[in-house]
Structure formats: structure tokens, C-alpha cells
């Protein structure tokens, strides 16, 4: 590993020189998969210290972010200046290779530029991560929005839907003494990741439930032209009560408002297509600039309900149809 660290040192120092940057410069961002990736069948996590020591970027300064990748993905680093100038470094064929490009919003949010960048070393899948997370950092979004994108493997409108749900709950269904939330996703959605981070919830802790639920079956209950995003239940075992709401997110409206054709969300080849990451990044960049009232314009209350705490168990029970329980009230 010592030899790999020396090679990483050399590549990072060369990158800083090309960018005209030095350790501790303000307005510098590092994104890397080093926590998850590998370098010649070795875990690449020690290289986190290397890039942090050389750049001065740290999580505490909000300048060092990760990106979730498969554990057999070669290690890579993205070093970006606040001007948008970015150098991408990746381990490939026994050496570190690099690519320089402009990641400023003016350049990155033009599809032809995005497509040309994706033809390089970075490729469309990793550009989706580097471009989308860097775009949110540029927008100065809350830290947990960045961490949600990190866990999700990139930013997308679904992550923002999760953030908007959090904003809604703070205003309309806040937690009181002895209260806790249960989240039901039927079907599962991208915003599960950010809500998991904000509320320290997970399926393993039995606070978050994900159920496969076909669109045809869902249409039996909900006809609005929005994505049924989440069912949130506030439970109080002491008072034997539960209160909840089914929330929808209008992703088609968000796409229109951001100037993106919704059909481009599902291009041929999906993540291997530049359109996949570009469409999600452009809409996410737009949503990142909205105030609370504008955020709530994309959230719909599809159904409110209330009952005893046992109702929450019926909704979340294995093999249950959560909407059948809710709409039978």
C-alpha cells in the first residue's frame, strides 16, 4: 500500500498544480469513492487520509465527500475549485490517469458539454456522481442533503423529494414527547436514503418499510398524476395513537420547471447513457435553489389518516397492503 500512497501523492500534487491550488484553499471540494473502492485488489480507504492531508479538505469543513460505489470499483478522486475547474483522477491499468474539465453550472448543465465530458476517463456513471454532488455543494445545500446524495450514489430529484418530506414533517407533523415516525415506501423510492440519514431510520431497525407495489395496483387507490412518494406515520405508544399521511411528489412538474424533458430520465442504457445523469443533475440543481413555499408546491397530501397505535402495525405488517388498511378507515 505504501507504493500506492506514493503514486496517489504524486497524482494529487500534480492535479493541484494544474488547478493552481494549494493545501487549505477555500472553495475546494474533493469527492472520492476511496471508502468503498479498491486499488489492485487492496482496499483504497487509506487514500482518504492522503487526499485530505494534501488538499486540506475534510468532512468537518464540508469539503470532502464520498460516493457509494461497488467494492470492486477502482479508486478515483475528483478535485474541484469553486470556479468549476475540476481534475478527475482514477486508478486504471496500474497507474493513476487524469481528466480535466469545467464543472461550473454554466458549462455542466449544457447537455453537449456533459456528453463530451462523459466520453473521457470519468465516464457517464461516475460523472453522474461527481457532477450531481458537486452541483449541490455549489448550491450550498444542507449537509445532510449532500450526505444523502453520497449514500444514494449521486443526487437526484427523488433525494430532494425526501428532503421536502422532512421539511413538510417539521411544519405539519412534528414529533412530540414519546412520538416516533414509521416510514412506508410502496413502492420504494430514491428519497428513502436521505430520510434514513435525517431520522436515523432503517429497515433493520424496523422504522422504515419498503414494499414492492405495482403501478396498476396503486392506481386502485390513488389517481393523481404524481409519484406516490411516502407514507409517514407518527406513533405514540404511551397515548395509544397514530396519525399519518400519504405524500406525493410531482416529479413531472419539477422536470418541466427545470426545463428538462421527463422522458430523458429513462434513456436507453439507463446509467450508461449521459442523459441519465444529466437530467437528474439539472433538475436537482434547480430544486436546490427553492425556498420552503416553493418546495411545498411539489408535495401533495394524498390521504391523511388517524387511529390507534395498532393501526401502524396493520399498515406495516408483512405481506400487507398498506393502502388497503389506510383507505378502509
Residue pairs with C-beta under 8 A, 6 or more apart in sequence:
1 42
1 46
4 39
4 40
4 42
4 44
4 47
5 46
5 47
5 50
7 95
7 96
8 47
8 50
8 51
8 77
8 96
9 50
9 54
10 96
11 89
11 96
11 98
12 50
12 51
12 54
12 55
12 77
12 79
12 89
13 54
14 98
15 77
15 79
15 87
15 89
15 98
16 22
16 23
16 54
16 55
16 79
18 87
18 100
19 79
19 81
19 85
19 87
20 81
21 28
21 55
21 79
21 81
23 54
23 55
23 56
24 56
25 56
25 81
26 82
27 81
27 82
27 83
28 55
28 56
28 57
28 63
28 79
28 80
28 81
28 82
29 57
29 63
29 64
29 65
29 78
29 79
29 80
29 82
29 134
29 137
30 51
30 52
30 55
30 57
30 63
30 64
30 65
30 77
30 78
30 79
30 80
31 65
31 66
31 67
31 77
31 78
31 80
31 129
31 130
31 133
31 134
32 47
32 48
32 51
32 64
32 65
32 66
32 67
32 75
32 76
32 77
32 78
33 44
33 66
33 67
33 68
33 69
33 73
33 75
33 76
33 129
34 44
34 45
34 47
34 48
34 51
34 66
34 75
34 77
35 45
35 48
35 66
36 66
36 67
36 68
36 69
36 70
36 71
36 73
37 44
37 69
37 71
37 73
37 74
37 75
37 76
38 44
38 71
38 72
38 73
38 74
38 75
39 47
39 74
39 75
39 91
40 91
40 94
44 75
44 91
47 75
47 77
48 64
51 57
51 64
51 77
51 79
52 58
52 64
55 63
55 64
55 79
56 63
57 63
57 64
58 64
59 65
62 137
62 143
62 146
65 133
65 137
65 146
65 147
65 150
66 150
67 126
67 129
67 130
67 133
67 150
67 153
67 154
68 150
68 151
68 152
68 153
69 129
69 153
74 90
74 91
74 92
75 90
75 91
76 88
76 89
76 90
76 91
76 122
76 126
77 88
77 89
77 90
78 86
78 87
78 88
78 89
78 130
78 134
79 86
79 87
79 89
80 86
80 103
80 134
82 138
83 104
84 102
84 103
84 104
84 105
84 106
84 107
84 108
84 138
85 100
85 102
85 103
86 100
86 101
86 102
86 103
86 130
86 134
87 98
87 99
87 100
88 98
88 99
88 100
88 101
88 120
88 121
88 122
88 126
88 130
89 96
89 97
89 98
90 96
90 97
90 98
90 121
90 122
90 126
92 121
97 121
98 121
99 117
99 120
99 121
99 122
101 107
101 117
101 120
101 122
102 108
102 113
103 130
103 131
103 134
103 135
105 135
105 138
105 285
107 113
108 114
108 117
108 131
108 134
108 135
108 281
109 135
109 281
109 282
109 285
111 274
111 275
111 278
114 127
114 131
114 274
114 277
114 278
114 281
115 274
115 278
117 127
117 131
118 124
118 127
118 274
118 277
122 130
124 271
124 272
124 273
124 274
124 276
124 277
125 271
125 272
125 277
127 274
127 277
128 154
128 271
128 276
128 277
128 280
128 281
129 153
129 154
129 277
131 277
131 278
131 281
132 149
132 154
132 155
132 156
132 277
132 280
132 281
132 284
133 146
133 149
133 150
133 154
133 155
135 155
135 281
135 284
135 285
135 288
136 145
136 146
136 149
136 155
136 284
136 285
136 288
137 146
139 285
139 288
139 289
141 288
142 163
144 163
144 194
144 197
144 198
145 159
145 160
145 163
145 194
145 288
147 194
147 197
148 159
148 162
148 163
148 193
148 194
148 197
148 198
149 155
149 156
149 159
149 194
151 193
151 194
151 196
151 197
152 159
152 190
152 193
152 194
154 277
154 280
154 281
155 280
155 281
155 284
156 190
156 280
156 283
156 284
157 190
157 249
157 251
157 254
157 255
157 280
157 283
157 284
157 287
158 189
158 190
158 191
158 249
158 251
159 190
159 191
159 193
159 194
159 284
160 191
160 254
160 284
160 287
160 288
161 189
161 190
161 191
161 227
161 229
161 249
161 251
161 298
161 299
162 189
162 190
162 191
162 192
162 193
162 194
162 195
162 198
162 230
163 191
163 194
163 295
164 249
164 295
164 296
164 298
164 299
165 191
165 195
165 229
165 230
165 232
165 247
165 249
165 299
166 194
166 195
166 198
166 199
167 292
167 295
167 296
168 247
168 296
168 299
169 181
169 232
171 292
172 245
173 232
173 234
173 243
173 244
173 245
175 181
175 234
176 236
178 236
178 237
178 238
178 239
179 234
179 235
179 236
180 207
180 234
180 235
180 236
181 199
181 201
181 207
181 232
181 233
181 234
181 235
182 207
182 208
182 209
182 232
182 233
182 235
182 312
182 315
182 316
183 192
183 195
183 199
183 201
183 207
183 208
183 209
183 230
183 231
183 232
183 233
184 209
184 211
184 230
184 231
184 232
184 233
184 315
184 316
184 322
185 192
185 208
185 209
185 210
185 211
185 229
185 230
185 231
186 209
186 210
186 211
186 212
186 213
186 218
186 228
186 231
186 322
186 323
187 210
187 211
187 212
187 213
187 214
187 218
188 210
188 211
188 212
189 227
189 229
189 230
191 229
191 230
191 249
192 208
192 210
195 201
195 208
195 230
196 202
196 208
199 207
201 207
201 208
202 208
203 209
203 210
209 316
209 322
211 322
213 323
218 228
218 323
220 323
221 323
221 324
221 327
222 228
222 246
222 248
222 302
222 303
222 323
224 248
224 300
224 302
225 250
225 252
226 248
226 249
226 250
226 251
226 252
226 300
226 302
227 248
227 249
227 250
227 251
228 246
228 248
228 302
229 247
229 248
229 249
229 299
230 246
230 247
231 244
231 245
231 246
231 247
231 315
231 322
231 326
232 244
232 245
232 247
233 242
233 243
233 244
233 312
233 315
233 316
234 242
234 243
234 244
235 241
235 242
235 309
235 312
236 242
236 309
237 309
240 308
240 309
241 306
241 307
241 308
241 309
242 306
242 307
242 308
242 309
242 311
242 312
243 304
243 305
243 306
244 304
244 305
244 306
244 312
244 315
244 326
245 301
245 302
245 303
245 304
245 305
246 301
246 302
246 303
246 304
246 323
246 326
247 299
247 300
247 301
247 302
248 299
248 300
248 302
249 298
249 299
249 300
250 298
250 299
250 300
251 262
251 283
251 298
252 262
253 297
253 298
254 283
254 286
254 287
254 298
255 261
255 262
255 265
255 279
255 283
256 262
257 286
258 282
258 283
258 285
258 286
258 287
259 282
259 286
260 279
260 282
260 283
261 279
264 275
264 278
264 279
265 276
265 279
265 280
267 273
267 275
267 276
269 276
270 276
271 277
287 295
287 298
303 326
303 327
305 311
305 326
305 329
306 329
307 329
311 325
314 320
314 325
315 322
315 325
315 326
316 322
